[in-house]
């Protein structure tokens, strides 16, 4: 390794920064993996981002990547360590989905993992989530509490909280995530990361490239990164499509604090939103206040969420090895009849058709991601979680119902140093536009330069 390199700077160099160091010969993949393993060993006993660390296989994959590079081979992610959410199949590893159920080891990689490996990535481990990805925090009876690197007394959000903690703490430069009601965007918002929920069907969720109708069309897969360029780069690998970060031109930007349910927005969140709107106005974009028509969205979400959870619970090897609140959601979901589901999906289809045109005729809608800064760990316990957790996703669920893309972008810190964020929502197929606008915000605010202080 180049003696001029600082290990902390390498850890936070991001995917593209690490790629460039590897290509320049200043660092080997074996050295990079050892650096990541050392950070995991030092930090993760407290932060609990990882359920499994695949030490031996990661070392073997890193050595193979270095050998491939020595022969002149190059791939987009050759030799770069990444983490995978523990709801995704990795050959030889059980995807526990946050539960205590004795799930069998997968016989082969899910398509998402296959694409990562085909691009040369080193899979270093699997990251924690709440049971069945149900909650906007990452805590479970079996695997414990995943903590926020910015403030360990606070949550990293959920359900992709383990992936968010791993990236925010510099254990890996990127980690996979999934989003059925905000589970990419909420953890990104809690940990000062970039998280794009792509349009429905962009990234394969299942064992192969065929569409998977998880949670009745609401769930999508994506990635968490520290900056916009990395987000576009890794998402392009996962989606099998070109994604460039381009200047978006002059846009009409609508903003709103209307959620799918009535929700009080904390002053710090409102201030962060106004700060980003000021940035956008200064860039020459036309900024208008306009509320989306979210009628029918919450009912559509809840029916599909409950029925989807019931399906996931039934698929476990031992559904009894879950928390009472998980089984309660499943019990509610089993009571949702096919007629009720059809009605919920029809309401979602109407909302999707209506919100194809964003309010005010806008190109992009800007909202909060969360109604308040990251919560303390343990804020939601027992069966009352069913009543209290939903408001955390008031600004995110609509876009799972409609299927259109939305991205969480860092928007500063509270006076206490907790991350804040805004959500940019686009029309169908407009991921590239969202990335371009997010890159403008990044350029003017410099958010990737901030790192959590950890010992």
Secondary structure, 3 states (H helix, E strand, C coil): CCCCCCHHHHHCCHHHHHHHHHHCCCCCHHHHHHHHHHHHHHHHHHHCCEEEECHHHHHHHHHHHHHHHHCCCCCCCCCCEEEEECCCCEECECCCCCCCCCCCCECCCCHHHHHHHHCCCEEEEEECCCHHHCCCCCEECCCEECEECCEEEEECCCCCHHHHHHHHCCCCCCEEEEECCCCCHHHHHHHCCEEEECCCCCCCCCCCCCCCCCCCCCCEEEEEECCHHHHHHHHHHHHCCCCCCCCCCCCEEEECCCCCCCCCCCHHHHHHHHHHHHHHHHCCCEEEECCCCCCCHHHHHHHHHHHHHHHHHHHCCCCCCCCHHHHHHHHHHHCCCHHHHHHHHHHHHHHHHHHCCCHHHCCEEEEECCCCCCCECCCCCHHHHHHHHHHHHCCCHHHHHHCCCEEEEEEEECCCCCEEEEEEEECCCCHHHHHHHHHHHHHHHCHHHCCCCCC
